[in-house]
Amino acid sequence: MKITGKRYLDYSSFIKLHFGERVQKISLDIGFSCPNRDGSKGFGGCTYCNNNTFNPDYCEPQKSVKQQLEHGIEFFSRKGKNNKYLAYFQAYTNTYSDFESLKKLYDEALSVPKVVGLVIGTRPDCISKEIINYLDKLSKKYFISLEFGVESTNEKTLLEVNRCHTFEETKATYELCRNKGFHLGAHIILGLPGETKEDLLQHAFELSKLPIATLKLHHLQIVKNSVMAVQYNRNPEKLNLFTAEDYIEFIAEFISNIRPDIIIERFISEAPKDLLIAPKWGGLKNFEIVAKIDKLLVEKNTWQGKNYTN
């Protein structure tokens, strides 16, 4: 708490402490797919997913990794002073290829001036020991973060949203990565269909058992061109979406159950307005939501890990 000045460990403070300055992520799209899209495990993807919700304008898969990074660096250098960047392999499943192809892509990213590390988003069922060992090797020279989409710790939910992997697989993958030199992250969606408040709070305890350094949270959003958009159109009452006020209140309780040494990378992710169907929170920006969470934590005199039990 004393380090960050907040009632939780926040990511921007962690990065500034690690590098001594602000570091900007640059999102990349390398044109990969997912095993539950191409038929190796399933078709149609996760029911909530439209990957266009993640990609900034400069992020185009027809461009090389080097070109995307150079365009991103040019874009952010106009907005402020950044001397260091992280190459963020974000769209779809960024370890879903053979080892030599992945090695080439990661090496290409690290060859770009001012790029000081990699952030790789992927699925827990799409990683090999060969990739893990290579990332461990890279971590001796660069900042390396490997993020897994956990999405839910509830097996029934994972099946319902067509995730095509289990939470047991997720736990096994984290064990493979335990005690390596790179940072481990997790991503979870709060409010998936059928999950009760008790289920959601249970996520905090289950996530805290994993060897993760960082955690990304966001509420369920219904976006265009997703399977869930069709489901929502047919039966909106089956999806109990958070209001902004309820989400802020819930987050204050949720993080009190989170292991106190986990860095909270984000509380919220906002889908583009042209893709977002629901919920619409009256134009509240991400930083405004975070400010409201910070204020509520003070009012409730609670903090990350207050109710955590090992």
C-alpha positions in Angstrom: 0.0 0.0 0.0 2.8 2.4 0.9 4.5 1.9 -2.4 1.5 2.7 -4.7 -0.5 5.1 -2.5 -3.6 3.0 -3.4 -5.5 0.3 -1.5 -4.3 -2.3 -4.0 -1.2 -3.0 -6.0 -1.7 -1.2 -9.3 0.1 -2.0 -12.6 1.3 1.4 -13.6 3.2 1.8 -10.3 4.7 -1.7 -10.7 5.9 -0.8 -14.2 7.4 2.5 -13.1 9.2 0.8 -10.2 10.5 -2.0 -12.5 11.7 0.3 -15.3 12.1 3.6 -13.5 9.8 5.3 -16.0 6.5 4.9 -17.9 6.5 2.1 -20.5 3.8 1.9 -23.2 2.4 -1.3 -24.5 1.9 -1.6 -28.3 -0.8 -4.1 -29.4 0.0 -6.5 -32.2 -2.2 -8.7 -34.4 -0.2 -11.5 -36.0 -3.2 -13.0 -37.7 -3.4 -16.1 -35.5 -6.7 -17.9 -34.8 -7.9 -20.1 -31.9 -8.4 -23.8 -31.5 -12.1 -23.3 -30.9 -12.5 -21.3 -34.1 -10.6 -23.4 -36.6 -12.1 -26.7 -35.7 -9.2 -28.3 -33.8 -11.3 -28.0 -30.7 -14.5 -26.3 -31.8 -16.1 -23.7 -34.1 -17.5 -20.2 -33.6 -15.1 -19.1 -30.8 -16.1 -18.2 -27.3 -19.6 -17.0 -27.2 -18.7 -13.5 -25.9 -15.9 -12.9 -28.4 -15.4 -10.4 -31.2 -11.7 -9.8 -31.4 -12.1 -6.5 -33.1 -13.0 -5.1 -29.7 -9.3 -5.3 -28.7 -7.4 -3.9 -31.7 -6.3 -0.3 -32.1 -6.2 1.3 -35.6 -2.5 0.8 -36.1 -2.9 -3.0 -35.4 -3.2 -4.7 -38.8 -2.3 -8.4 -39.3 -1.2 -7.8 -42.9 1.7 -5.8 -41.6 4.8 -7.4 -40.2 5.5 -7.3 -36.5 8.3 -4.8 -37.1 5.9 -2.5 -39.1 3.2 -2.7 -36.5 5.6 -1.8 -33.8 7.2 1.1 -35.7 3.7 2.5 -36.5 2.7 2.1 -32.8 5.9 3.8 -31.6 5.3 6.7 -34.0 1.6 6.9 -32.9 2.5 7.1 -29.1 5.6 9.3 -29.6 3.2 12.0 -30.9 1.1 11.7 -27.8 3.8 11.9 -25.2 7.3 11.0 -24.2 7.9 7.3 -24.1 11.4 5.9 -24.4 10.5 2.2 -23.8 7.8 0.0 -25.2 6.5 -3.5 -24.7 5.4 -5.6 -27.7 1.9 -6.8 -26.8 0.8 -9.9 -28.7 -2.8 -9.4 -28.0 -5.3 -10.6 -30.6 -6.5 -14.2 -30.5 -4.0 -17.0 -29.3 -0.4 -15.9 -29.6 1.3 -19.1 -28.9 -0.9 -21.1 -31.3 1.8 -22.0 -33.9 4.9 -24.1 -34.2 7.9 -23.2 -32.1 10.2 -21.9 -34.9 7.5 -19.6 -36.2 6.8 -18.2 -32.7 10.5 -17.7 -32.0 10.9 -15.7 -35.2 8.0 -13.4 -34.3 9.2 -12.8 -30.8 12.7 -12.2 -31.9 11.5 -9.8 -34.6 9.6 -7.8 -32.0 12.6 -7.6 -29.6 14.9 -6.4 -32.5 12.9 -3.2 -32.8 14.6 -0.2 -31.1 13.1 0.9 -27.8 11.2 -2.4 -27.4 12.3 -3.8 -24.0 10.0 -6.8 -23.6 7.1 -8.9 -24.6 3.6 -9.3 -23.3 1.9 -12.5 -24.8 -1.8 -13.2 -24.5 -2.8 -16.8 -25.0 -4.9 -19.7 -23.8 -3.8 -22.3 -21.2 -4.3 -25.1 -23.6 -2.0 -23.6 -26.3 1.4 -23.7 -24.7 4.3 -26.1 -24.9 7.3 -26.7 -22.7 9.5 -25.6 -25.6 7.9 -22.2 -25.7 7.9 -21.9 -21.9 11.6 -22.7 -21.8 12.4 -20.2 -24.6 10.4 -17.4 -22.8 12.3 -18.3 -19.6 15.6 -17.8 -21.6 14.4 -14.4 -23.0 13.5 -13.3 -19.5 17.1 -13.2 -18.5 17.6 -10.2 -20.8 14.0 -8.8 -21.4 10.8 -8.2 -19.5 8.6 -11.1 -20.5 4.9 -11.5 -19.4 2.7 -14.5 -20.3 -1.0 -13.9 -19.8 -3.5 -16.7 -19.9 -7.2 -16.2 -20.5 -8.7 -18.0 -17.5 -12.1 -16.3 -18.0 -13.8 -18.4 -15.3 -12.8 -20.8 -12.6 -16.2 -22.5 -13.0 -16.1 -25.6 -15.2 -19.8 -25.4 -16.1 -19.4 -21.8 -17.2 -16.4 -22.6 -19.4 -18.4 -25.2 -21.1 -21.4 -22.9 -21.5 -19.3 -20.1 -23.2 -17.6 -22.6 -25.6 -14.2 -22.0 -24.1 -13.1 -25.5 -25.1 -10.7 -25.9 -22.1 -11.2 -26.7 -18.5 -10.1 -24.9 -15.3 -8.2 -28.1 -14.4 -6.2 -27.6 -17.6 -5.6 -24.0 -16.6 -4.2 -24.9 -13.2 -1.9 -27.6 -14.8 -0.5 -25.0 -17.3 0.3 -22.5 -14.5 2.2 -25.3 -12.7 4.3 -25.8 -15.9 5.2 -22.1 -15.8 5.8 -21.9 -12.0 9.2 -20.6 -11.0 10.2 -19.5 -14.5 11.8 -16.1 -15.1 8.9 -14.4 -16.7 5.8 -12.8 -15.2 2.5 -14.8 -15.2 -0.8 -13.0 -15.7 -4.4 -14.0 -15.7 -7.5 -12.5 -17.3 -11.0 -13.1 -16.0 -14.5 -11.9 -17.1 -16.9 -11.1 -14.3 -20.6 -11.8 -14.9 -20.6 -14.6 -17.4 -24.0 -16.3 -17.8 -25.3 -18.4 -14.9 -22.7 -17.2 -12.4 -24.0 -16.1 -9.0 -22.3 -13.5 -6.7 -21.0 -16.5 -4.7 -19.5 -17.9 -7.9 -17.8 -14.6 -8.7 -16.3 -14.2 -5.3 -15.1 -17.8 -5.5 -13.0 -16.7 -8.5 -11.0 -14.5 -6.2 -10.0 -17.4 -4.0 -9.2 -19.7 -6.9 -7.2 -17.1 -8.8 -5.2 -16.4 -5.6 -4.1 -20.1 -5.6 -2.4 -19.7 -9.0 1.2 -18.5 -9.3 0.2 -15.2 -10.9 1.9 -11.9 -10.6 -0.8 -9.8 -12.4 -4.6 -9.9 -12.9 -6.9 -8.3 -15.4 -10.6 -8.0 -14.6 -13.5 -6.8 -16.6 -17.2 -7.0 -16.6 -19.1 -9.0 -19.3 -20.0 -6.9 -22.3 -22.2 -7.9 -25.2 -20.6 -7.0 -28.5 -21.8 -7.1 -32.0 -21.0 -10.2 -34.2 -20.6 -12.5 -31.2 -22.7 -15.6 -30.4 -23.7 -14.0 -27.1 -25.2 -11.0 -29.0 -27.7 -13.4 -30.6 -28.4 -15.0 -27.2 -28.9 -11.6 -25.7 -31.3 -10.5 -28.5 -33.4 -13.6 -27.9 -33.3 -13.8 -24.1 -31.9 -10.6 -22.5 -33.2 -11.6 -19.1 -30.9 -14.6 -19.0 -27.8 -12.3 -18.9 -27.6 -10.5 -15.6 -25.3 -7.6 -16.7 -23.7 -5.3 -14.2 -24.8 -1.7 -13.8 -21.8 0.6 -13.2 -22.8 1.2 -9.6 -23.2 -2.6 -8.9 -19.8 -3.3 -10.6 -18.0 -0.7 -8.5 -19.6 -2.1 -5.3 -18.7 -5.6 -6.3 -15.1 -4.9 -7.2 -14.5 -3.4 -3.7 -15.6 -6.7 -2.2 -13.9 -8.8 -4.8 -10.4 -7.4 -4.4 -10.6 -7.8 -0.6 -10.5 -11.5 -1.3 -7.5 -11.4 -3.7 -4.0 -12.4 -2.5 -2.3 -9.1 -1.5 0.8 -9.5 -3.6 -1.1 -9.8 -7.0 -0.8 -6.7 -9.2 -4.2 -5.5 -10.4 -3.5 -4.6 -14.0 -7.0 -3.4 -14.8 -10.6 -3.3 -13.4 -12.4 -2.6 -16.6 -12.1 -2.8 -20.4 -14.4 -0.7 -22.5 -15.5 -2.1 -25.9 -15.7 0.4 -28.8 -19.0 2.3 -28.9 -19.8 1.0 -32.4 -19.5 -2.6 -31.2 -21.0 -2.4 -27.7 -24.6 -3.6 -27.4 -24.8 -3.7 -23.5 -24.4 -2.7 -20.8 -24.0 1.0 -21.6 -22.8 3.0 -18.6 -23.7 6.5 -19.7 -20.4 7.4 -21.1 -18.3 6.7 -18.0 -14.7 6.4 -18.9 -12.3 3.8 -17.5 -10.4 6.3 -15.4 -13.7 7.5 -13.9 -14.7 4.0 -12.9 -11.2 3.5 -11.3 -11.6 6.8 -9.4 -15.0 5.6 -8.1 -13.5 2.3 -7.0 -10.6 4.1 -5.2 -13.1 6.3 -3.4 -15.3 3.4 -2.3 -12.4 1.5 -0.9 -11.6 4.4 1.3 -15.2 4.8 2.3 -15.6 1.2 3.2 -12.1 1.1 4.8 -11.2 -2.0 2.8 -8.2 -3.0 0.7 -6.8 -5.8 -1.5 -6.3 -8.9 0.6 -8.2 -7.7 3.7 -10.3 -10.8 3.7 -7.8 -13.1 2.0 -7.0 -16.4 3.8 -4.2 -18.6 2.7 
